[in-house]
């Protein structure tokens, strides 16, 4: 199954000049969604890890599904003001501005091995920020997994410290 057939390009979203890769058609199709999660799982089966961390919103979908499939813990990374307990925060640059992410301060135990999972790897800014947040909380990022990579934005330049695996490249 060619998963690209289920990814919609939306020009000029969220701002002019950006082509947004929309995975909602893929999520709507049970076979495509199942294939996407299985393909992502295959790319990380050889990694020894404890937790998957993923940012909202679409990262939650893939990260939680992978954590369930692989019987690992899941840690949500959220925008400010969304988590009810004590948090640790990081601010970072996006391709179209700045943003802040938070996680519960006690979500990761010292030395736990963590994988960052998200739907799209664009510039690498979000993934890099998440890795720093995980390390700040005592975790060790052992790799990153994405459904889609936008290679023309050269995101791996920001992620040279980590193995990165993807299913689809544009």
N, CA and C atoms as a LAMMPS dump frame, in Angstrom:
ITEM: TIMESTEP
0
ITEM: NUMBER OF ATOMS
510
ITEM: BOX BOUNDS ff ff ff
-5.0000000000000000e+02 5.0000000000000000e+02
-5.0000000000000000e+02 5.0000000000000000e+02
-5.0000000000000000e+02 5.0000000000000000e+02
ITEM: ATOMS id mol type element x y z
1 1 1 N 0.838 -1.18 0
2 1 2 C 0 0 0
3 1 3 C 0.881 1.241 0
4 2 1 N 0.637 2.147 -0.912
5 2 2 C 1.395 3.395 -0.97
6 2 3 C 0.698 4.432 -0.091
7 3 1 N 1.254 4.668 1.085
8 3 2 C 0.645 5.58 2.044
9 3 3 C 0.591 7.02 1.548
10 4 1 N 1.427 7.367 0.583
11 4 2 C 1.392 8.73 0.03
12 4 3 C 0.027 9.056 -0.571
13 5 1 N -0.685 8.028 -1.032
14 5 2 C -2.011 8.25 -1.611
15 5 3 C -3.023 8.726 -0.579
16 6 1 N -2.673 8.644 0.703
17 6 2 C -3.584 9.034 1.775
18 6 3 C -3.107 10.288 2.508
19 7 1 N -2.114 10.962 1.961
20 7 2 C -1.592 12.19 2.562
21 7 3 C -1.931 13.345 1.624
22 8 1 N -2.626 14.32 2.182
23 8 2 C -3.104 15.456 1.398
24 8 3 C -2.169 16.641 1.588
25 9 1 N -1.792 17.291 0.495
26 9 2 C -0.981 18.513 0.548
27 9 3 C -1.893 19.724 0.622
28 10 1 N -1.635 20.565 1.609
29 10 2 C -2.404 21.8 1.76
30 10 3 C -1.427 22.969 1.67
31 11 1 N -1.467 23.704 0.542
32 11 2 C -0.551 24.829 0.381
33 11 3 C -0.925 26.009 1.28
34 12 1 N 0.13 26.731 1.688
35 12 2 C -0.024 27.975 2.463
36 12 3 C -0.72 27.775 3.808
37 13 1 N -0.438 26.661 4.457
38 13 2 C -0.953 26.416 5.803
39 13 3 C 0.18 25.943 6.699
40 14 1 N 0.369 26.498 7.879
41 14 2 C -0.438 27.516 8.537
42 14 3 C -0.164 28.946 8.07
43 15 1 N 0.896 29.133 7.294
44 15 2 C 1.182 30.452 6.732
45 15 3 C 1.585 30.287 5.272
46 16 1 N 1.605 31.385 4.551
47 16 2 C 1.962 31.362 3.14
48 16 3 C 3.365 30.79 2.94
49 17 1 N 3.504 29.944 1.927
50 17 2 C 4.799 29.354 1.597
51 17 3 C 5.036 27.979 2.195
52 18 1 N 4.196 27.565 3.136
53 18 2 C 4.329 26.249 3.765
54 18 3 C 3.379 25.277 3.067
55 19 1 N 3.867 24.078 2.758
56 19 2 C 2.996 23.006 2.268
57 19 3 C 2.788 22.046 3.431
58 20 1 N 1.579 22.017 3.939
59 20 2 C 1.244 21.176 5.087
60 20 3 C 0.903 19.777 4.592
61 21 1 N 1.541 18.758 5.169
62 21 2 C 1.25 17.362 4.829
63 21 3 C 0.188 16.86 5.804
64 22 1 N -1.021 16.753 5.334
65 22 2 C -2.176 16.418 6.155
66 22 3 C -2.4 14.915 6.173
67 23 1 N -2.278 14.324 7.363
68 23 2 C -2.444 12.875 7.507
69 23 3 C -3.868 12.462 7.864
70 24 1 N -4.796 13.412 7.961
71 24 2 C -6.145 13.025 8.37
72 24 3 C -6.829 12.075 7.384
73 25 1 N -6.595 12.17 6.061
74 25 2 C -7.174 11.131 5.191
75 25 3 C -6.612 9.742 5.497
76 26 1 N -5.349 9.659 5.862
77 26 2 C -4.735 8.382 6.231
78 26 3 C -5.379 7.842 7.505
79 27 1 N -5.602 8.706 8.476
80 27 2 C -6.213 8.285 9.74
81 27 3 C -7.644 7.805 9.545
82 28 1 N -8.331 8.379 8.585
83 28 2 C -9.73 8.026 8.319
84 28 3 C -9.855 6.637 7.691
85 29 1 N -8.8 6.183 7.027
86 29 2 C -8.832 4.903 6.338
87 29 3 C -8.221 3.829 7.25
88 30 1 N -9.017 2.881 7.73
89 30 2 C -8.503 1.895 8.693
90 30 3 C -7.283 1.116 8.198
91 31 1 N -7.299 0.704 6.945
92 31 2 C -6.176 -0.08 6.412
93 31 3 C -4.915 0.779 6.313
94 32 1 N -5.044 2.014 5.864
95 32 2 C -3.889 2.915 5.746
96 32 3 C -3.312 3.237 7.125
97 33 1 N -4.184 3.52 8.084
98 33 2 C -3.722 3.826 9.44
99 33 3 C -3.009 2.616 10.046
100 34 1 N -3.591 1.453 9.889
101 34 2 C -2.989 0.216 10.399
102 34 3 C -1.62 -0.007 9.763
103 35 1 N -1.538 0.183 8.454
104 35 2 C -0.267 0.015 7.735
105 35 3 C 0.771 1.02 8.217
106 36 1 N 0.356 2.264 8.406
107 36 2 C 1.287 3.302 8.862
108 36 3 C 1.873 2.954 10.228
109 37 1 N 1.02 2.543 11.167
110 37 2 C 1.509 2.189 12.509
111 37 3 C 2.411 0.964 12.434
112 38 1 N 2.01 -0.041 11.682
113 38 2 C 2.855 -1.234 11.536
114 38 3 C 4.196 -0.898 10.906
115 39 1 N 4.198 -0.061 9.873
116 39 2 C 5.455 0.311 9.219
117 39 3 C 6.362 1.097 10.155
118 40 1 N 5.781 1.99 10.944
119 40 2 C 6.587 2.731 11.92
120 40 3 C 7.165 1.772 12.964
121 41 1 N 6.353 0.843 13.432
122 41 2 C 6.824 -0.124 14.438
123 41 3 C 7.993 -0.943 13.898
124 42 1 N 7.914 -1.369 12.644
125 42 2 C 8.995 -2.16 12.046
126 42 3 C 10.318 -1.405 12.047
127 43 1 N 10.26 -0.076 11.903
128 43 2 C 11.507 0.698 11.829
129 43 3 C 12.224 0.786 13.17
130 44 1 N 11.502 0.528 14.278
131 44 2 C 12.119 0.688 15.598
132 44 3 C 12.159 -0.597 16.419
133 45 1 N 11.795 -1.719 15.818
134 45 2 C 11.762 -2.986 16.565
135 45 3 C 13.115 -3.368 17.162
136 46 1 N 14.196 -2.951 16.551
137 46 2 C 15.52 -3.325 17.049
138 46 3 C 16.036 -2.388 18.144
139 47 1 N 15.284 -1.364 18.501
140 47 2 C 15.705 -0.436 19.547
141 47 3 C 15.222 -0.907 20.91
142 48 1 N 16.088 -0.8 21.896
143 48 2 C 15.756 -1.122 23.278
144 48 3 C 15.374 0.191 23.973
145 49 1 N 14.098 0.33 24.348
146 49 2 C 13.649 1.572 24.962
147 49 3 C 12.489 1.3 25.923
148 50 1 N 12.206 2.307 26.77
149 50 2 C 11.175 2.195 27.796
150 50 3 C 9.914 2.988 27.463
151 51 1 N 10.101 4.166 26.875
152 51 2 C 8.999 5.102 26.688
153 51 3 C 8.99 5.7 25.291
154 52 1 N 7.809 6.085 24.862
155 52 2 C 7.64 6.904 23.664
156 52 3 C 7.107 8.248 24.13
157 53 1 N 7.726 9.325 23.666
158 53 2 C 7.213 10.67 23.924
159 53 3 C 6.782 11.267 22.591
160 54 1 N 5.645 11.952 22.624
161 54 2 C 5.094 12.533 21.398
162 54 3 C 4.397 13.849 21.696
163 55 1 N 4.525 14.8 20.757
164 55 2 C 3.841 16.082 20.937
165 55 3 C 2.409 16.037 20.413
166 56 1 N 1.582 16.916 20.969
167 56 2 C 0.227 17.053 20.449
168 56 3 C 0.282 17.691 19.073
169 57 1 N -0.642 17.519 18.237
170 57 2 C -1.794 16.665 18.407
171 57 3 C -1.603 15.362 17.644
172 58 1 N -1.123 15.445 16.411
173 58 2 C -1.016 14.213 15.615
174 58 3 C 0.067 13.278 16.128
175 59 1 N 1.051 13.794 16.802
176 59 2 C 2.059 12.929 17.409
177 59 3 C 1.453 11.975 18.42
178 60 1 N 0.418 12.46 19.157
179 60 2 C -0.269 11.605 20.118
180 60 3 C -0.841 10.368 19.437
181 61 1 N -1.407 10.573 18.26
182 61 2 C -2.088 9.485 17.563
183 61 3 C -1.117 8.355 17.259
184 62 1 N 0.015 8.717 16.662
185 62 2 C 0.985 7.693 16.267
186 62 3 C 1.787 7.192 17.464
187 63 1 N 2.176 8.097 18.352
188 63 2 C 2.954 7.688 19.516
189 63 3 C 2.2 6.738 20.429
190 64 1 N 0.936 7.056 20.715
191 64 2 C 0.137 6.194 21.59
192 64 3 C -0.132 4.844 20.937
193 65 1 N -0.41 4.848 19.637
194 65 2 C -0.648 3.579 18.936
195 65 3 C 0.604 2.701 18.963
196 66 1 N 1.77 3.31 18.759
197 66 2 C 3.028 2.547 18.796
198 66 3 C 3.325 2.046 20.203
199 67 1 N 3.095 2.891 21.208
200 67 2 C 3.327 2.463 22.596
201 67 3 C 2.446 1.269 22.934
202 68 1 N 1.193 1.314 22.524
203 68 2 C 0.281 0.197 22.761
204 68 3 C 0.764 -1.059 22.035
205 69 1 N 1.078 -0.91 20.762
206 69 2 C 1.498 -2.054 19.941
207 69 3 C 2.769 -2.704 20.484
208 70 1 N 3.715 -1.874 20.931
209 70 2 C 5.015 -2.374 21.377
210 70 3 C 5.095 -2.559 22.9
211 71 1 N 3.992 -2.327 23.588
212 71 2 C 3.907 -2.479 25.039
213 71 3 C 4.941 -1.628 25.773
214 72 1 N 4.952 -0.354 25.421
215 72 2 C 5.838 0.624 26.05
216 72 3 C 5 1.711 26.704
217 73 1 N 5.618 2.48 27.587
218 73 2 C 4.93 3.615 28.188
219 73 3 C 4.831 4.766 27.196
220 74 1 N 3.892 5.668 27.45
221 74 2 C 3.678 6.825 26.596
222 74 3 C 3.662 8.1 27.432
223 75 1 N 4.382 9.119 26.96
224 75 2 C 4.425 10.411 27.641
225 75 3 C 3.983 11.491 26.661
226 76 1 N 2.892 12.211 27.002
227 76 2 C 2.449 13.293 26.125
228 76 3 C 3.254 14.57 26.356
229 77 1 N 3.584 15.224 25.268
230 77 2 C 4.229 16.534 25.293
231 77 3 C 3.165 17.529 24.838
232 78 1 N 2.903 18.559 25.647
233 78 2 C 1.773 19.45 25.374
234 78 3 C 2.183 20.909 25.285
235 79 1 N 1.27 21.697 24.761
236 79 2 C 1.414 23.15 24.765
237 79 3 C 1.155 23.654 26.18
238 80 1 N 1.65 24.849 26.516
239 80 2 C 1.487 25.364 27.888
240 80 3 C 0.026 25.418 28.34
241 81 1 N -0.163 25.122 29.624
242 81 2 C -1.47 25.221 30.233
243 81 3 C -2.371 24.017 30.037
244 82 1 N -1.872 22.939 29.462
245 82 2 C -2.704 21.767 29.178
246 82 3 C -2.489 20.623 30.154
247 83 1 N -1.4 20.637 30.897
248 83 2 C -1.096 19.535 31.817
249 83 3 C -1.432 19.95 33.246
250 84 1 N -2.07 19.07 34.02
251 84 2 C -2.596 19.441 35.328
252 84 3 C -1.607 19.366 36.494
253 85 1 N -0.4 18.879 36.25
254 85 2 C 0.556 18.677 37.339
255 85 3 C 1.779 19.545 37.072
256 86 1 N 2.75 19.477 37.948
257 86 2 C 3.992 20.242 37.801
258 86 3 C 4.66 19.901 36.472
259 87 1 N 5.107 20.933 35.748
260 87 2 C 5.673 20.718 34.415
261 87 3 C 7.087 21.27 34.288
262 88 1 N 7.765 20.763 33.259
263 88 2 C 9.037 21.292 32.797
264 88 3 C 8.788 21.792 31.376
265 89 1 N 9.328 22.961 31.043
266 89 2 C 9.037 23.599 29.753
267 89 3 C 10.285 23.869 28.947
268 90 1 N 10.073 24.031 27.637
269 90 2 C 11.138 24.458 26.741
270 90 3 C 10.52 25.322 25.641
271 91 1 N 11.212 26.393 25.276
272 91 2 C 10.795 27.232 24.154
273 91 3 C 11.732 26.959 22.995
274 92 1 N 11.195 26.97 21.77
275 92 2 C 12.001 26.64 20.603
276 92 3 C 11.467 27.363 19.37
277 93 1 N 12.271 27.35 18.306
278 93 2 C 11.902 28.01 17.059
279 93 3 C 11.211 27.036 16.122
280 94 1 N 10.162 27.516 15.456
281 94 2 C 9.488 26.787 14.393
282 94 3 C 9.912 27.379 13.054
283 95 1 N 9.503 26.725 11.966
284 95 2 C 9.793 27.292 10.654
285 95 3 C 9.004 28.569 10.412
286 96 1 N 7.981 28.833 11.242
287 96 2 C 7.141 30.016 11.068
288 96 3 C 6.901 30.76 12.379
289 97 1 N 7.834 30.696 13.337
290 97 2 C 7.692 31.415 14.603
291 97 3 C 8.352 30.681 15.744
292 98 1 N 7.836 30.895 16.957
293 98 2 C 8.351 30.202 18.132
294 98 3 C 7.196 29.489 18.828
295 99 1 N 7.549 28.531 19.67
296 99 2 C 6.542 27.772 20.407
297 99 3 C 7.138 27.31 21.726
298 100 1 N 6.288 26.791 22.578
299 100 2 C 6.721 26.246 23.86
300 100 3 C 6.048 24.898 24.059
301 101 1 N 6.79 23.968 24.646
302 101 2 C 6.267 22.641 24.962
303 101 3 C 6.508 22.343 26.429
304 102 1 N 5.638 21.486 26.98
305 102 2 C 5.758 21.085 28.378
306 102 3 C 5.496 19.592 28.527
307 103 1 N 6.053 19.058 29.597
308 103 2 C 5.724 17.695 30.002
309 103 3 C 5.694 17.668 31.522
310 104 1 N 5.031 16.669 32.098
311 104 2 C 5.047 16.54 33.55
312 104 3 C 6.479 16.299 34.01
313 105 1 N 6.859 16.97 35.051
314 105 2 C 8.233 16.881 35.557
315 105 3 C 8.615 15.475 35.992
316 106 1 N 7.632 14.674 36.385
317 106 2 C 7.912 13.313 36.859
318 106 3 C 7.597 12.243 35.812
319 107 1 N 7.428 12.641 34.556
320 107 2 C 7.011 11.691 33.51
321 107 3 C 8.101 10.699 33.129
322 108 1 N 9.333 11.087 33.327
323 108 2 C 10.465 10.24 32.934
324 108 3 C 11.373 10.036 34.134
325 109 1 N 11.7 8.799 34.396
326 109 2 C 12.624 8.494 35.487
327 109 3 C 14.057 8.597 34.989
328 110 1 N 14.952 8.921 35.906
329 110 2 C 16.37 9.057 35.582
330 110 3 C 16.876 7.822 34.839
331 111 1 N 17.473 8.037 33.668
332 111 2 C 18.076 6.957 32.908
333 111 3 C 17.142 6.197 31.986
334 112 1 N 15.854 6.499 32
335 112 2 C 14.959 5.783 31.096
336 112 3 C 15.304 6.079 29.645
337 113 1 N 15.162 5.05 28.808
338 113 2 C 15.456 5.158 27.379
339 113 3 C 14.175 5.532 26.639
340 114 1 N 14.281 6.593 25.833
341 114 2 C 13.111 7.22 25.243
342 114 3 C 13.255 7.335 23.733
343 115 1 N 12.127 7.165 23.035
344 115 2 C 12.052 7.433 21.601
345 115 3 C 11.062 8.573 21.388
346 116 1 N 11.433 9.513 20.549
347 116 2 C 10.541 10.601 20.149
348 116 3 C 9.785 10.138 18.897
349 117 1 N 8.456 10.261 18.909
350 117 2 C 7.618 9.865 17.778
351 117 3 C 6.708 11.032 17.405
352 118 1 N 6.61 11.308 16.108
353 118 2 C 5.695 12.336 15.617
354 118 3 C 5.258 11.961 14.211
355 119 1 N 4.269 12.664 13.708
356 119 2 C 3.778 12.353 12.367
357 119 3 C 4.71 12.881 11.286
358 120 1 N 5.178 14.134 11.427
359 120 2 C 5.988 14.757 10.383
360 120 3 C 7.267 15.346 10.971
361 121 1 N 8.38 15.059 10.328
362 121 2 C 9.663 15.685 10.637
363 121 3 C 9.89 16.741 9.573
364 122 1 N 9.77 18.015 9.953
365 122 2 C 9.922 19.12 9
366 122 3 C 11.313 19.73 9.142
367 123 1 N 11.465 20.693 10.036
368 123 2 C 12.773 21.337 10.206
369 123 3 C 13.622 20.667 11.269
370 124 1 N 13.007 19.851 12.111
371 124 2 C 13.719 19.216 13.217
372 124 3 C 13.649 20.014 14.505
373 125 1 N 13.061 21.202 14.466
374 125 2 C 12.999 22.06 15.645
375 125 3 C 12.199 21.47 16.789
376 126 1 N 11.031 20.941 16.496
377 126 2 C 10.195 20.355 17.543
378 126 3 C 10.86 19.113 18.131
379 127 1 N 11.372 18.254 17.277
380 127 2 C 12.027 17.028 17.759
381 127 3 C 13.256 17.349 18.605
382 128 1 N 14.031 18.321 18.18
383 128 2 C 15.216 18.727 18.942
384 128 3 C 14.814 19.277 20.306
385 129 1 N 13.766 20.093 20.345
386 129 2 C 13.293 20.65 21.614
387 129 3 C 12.8 19.542 22.54
388 130 1 N 12.068 18.578 21.99
389 130 2 C 11.576 17.465 22.806
390 130 3 C 12.745 16.677 23.383
391 131 1 N 13.773 16.433 22.578
392 131 2 C 14.951 15.706 23.068
393 131 3 C 15.595 16.449 24.233
394 132 1 N 15.703 17.758 24.128
395 132 2 C 16.287 18.559 25.222
396 132 3 C 15.416 18.491 26.466
397 133 1 N 14.111 18.515 26.275
398 133 2 C 13.185 18.421 27.4
399 133 3 C 13.314 17.068 28.091
400 134 1 N 13.392 16 27.312
401 134 2 C 13.561 14.647 27.855
402 134 3 C 14.866 14.56 28.653
403 135 1 N 15.952 15.087 28.089
404 135 2 C 17.249 15.045 28.77
405 135 3 C 17.222 15.863 30.05
406 136 1 N 16.541 16.997 30.031
407 136 2 C 16.416 17.838 31.218
408 136 3 C 15.727 17.083 32.357
409 137 1 N 14.836 16.162 32
410 137 2 C 14.108 15.374 32.998
411 137 3 C 14.803 14.062 33.337
412 138 1 N 16.008 13.839 32.802
413 138 2 C 16.793 12.658 33.16
414 138 3 C 16.722 11.494 32.201
415 139 1 N 15.978 11.64 31.12
416 139 2 C 15.865 10.556 30.15
417 139 3 C 16.959 10.578 29.108
418 140 1 N 17.146 9.447 28.441
419 140 2 C 18.121 9.325 27.358
420 140 3 C 17.366 9.066 26.058
421 141 1 N 17.48 9.996 25.121
422 141 2 C 16.83 9.82 23.819
423 141 3 C 17.702 8.89 22.995
424 142 1 N 17.149 7.734 22.646
425 142 2 C 17.937 6.759 21.891
426 142 3 C 17.587 6.743 20.407
427 143 1 N 16.541 7.507 20.033
428 143 2 C 16.183 7.58 18.627
429 143 3 C 14.884 8.327 18.42
430 144 1 N 14.588 8.549 17.137
431 144 2 C 13.377 9.266 16.748
432 144 3 C 12.744 8.562 15.559
433 145 1 N 11.406 8.562 15.549
434 145 2 C 10.665 7.899 14.487
435 145 3 C 9.525 8.798 14.02
436 146 1 N 9.389 8.917 12.7
437 146 2 C 8.368 9.767 12.099
438 146 3 C 7.716 9.026 10.947
439 147 1 N 6.441 9.306 10.731
440 147 2 C 5.784 8.755 9.558
441 147 3 C 6.338 9.414 8.303
442 148 1 N 6.468 10.744 8.323
443 148 2 C 6.872 11.524 7.154
444 148 3 C 8.091 12.366 7.482
445 149 1 N 9.02 12.449 6.524
446 149 2 C 10.162 13.359 6.633
447 149 3 C 10.188 14.26 5.409
448 150 1 N 10.315 15.556 5.657
449 150 2 C 10.453 16.534 4.579
450 150 3 C 11.944 16.782 4.37
451 151 1 N 12.567 15.928 3.575
452 151 2 C 14.029 15.96 3.439
453 151 3 C 14.529 17.275 2.85
454 152 1 N 13.71 17.937 2.047
455 152 2 C 14.127 19.198 1.416
456 152 3 C 14.33 20.321 2.437
457 153 1 N 13.821 20.145 3.664
458 153 2 C 14.054 21.117 4.727
459 153 3 C 15.289 20.761 5.567
460 154 1 N 15.925 19.64 5.246
461 154 2 C 17.151 19.166 5.911
462 154 3 C 17.029 19.102 7.439
463 155 1 N 16.001 18.427 7.931
464 155 2 C 15.791 18.381 9.383
465 155 3 C 16.861 17.627 10.15
466 156 1 N 17.518 16.677 9.504
467 156 2 C 18.51 15.869 10.228
468 156 3 C 19.733 16.675 10.639
469 157 1 N 19.922 17.833 10.05
470 157 2 C 21.028 18.7 10.46
471 157 3 C 20.886 19.126 11.92
472 158 1 N 19.647 19.206 12.413
473 158 2 C 19.401 19.58 13.809
474 158 3 C 19.382 18.358 14.728
475 159 1 N 19.442 17.166 14.147
476 159 2 C 19.262 15.943 14.928
477 159 3 C 20.437 14.985 14.791
478 160 1 N 21.626 15.505 14.576
479 160 2 C 22.792 14.659 14.299
480 160 3 C 23.15 13.726 15.456
481 161 1 N 22.693 14.035 16.657
482 161 2 C 23.006 13.203 17.829
483 161 3 C 22.166 11.925 17.902
484 162 1 N 21.116 11.835 17.074
485 162 2 C 20.145 10.765 17.239
486 162 3 C 19.936 9.97 15.966
487 163 1 N 19.721 8.664 16.093
488 163 2 C 19.243 7.897 14.946
489 163 3 C 17.818 8.362 14.618
490 164 1 N 17.549 8.575 13.349
491 164 2 C 16.227 9.008 12.9
492 164 3 C 15.733 8.026 11.859
493 165 1 N 14.507 7.542 12.055
494 165 2 C 13.921 6.61 11.092
495 165 3 C 12.549 7.137 10.673
496 166 1 N 12.298 7.035 9.369
497 166 2 C 11.028 7.496 8.823
498 166 3 C 10.479 6.468 7.853
499 167 1 N 9.19 6.576 7.572
500 167 2 C 8.532 5.65 6.644
501 167 3 C 8.42 6.279 5.265
502 168 1 N 8.071 7.565 5.191
503 168 2 C 7.846 8.26 3.916
504 168 3 C 8.734 9.489 3.866
505 169 1 N 9.394 9.702 2.734
506 169 2 C 10.211 10.903 2.551
507 169 3 C 9.701 11.715 1.374
508 170 1 N 9.658 13.018 1.582
509 170 2 C 9.326 13.961 0.504
510 170 3 C 10.543 14.833 0.264
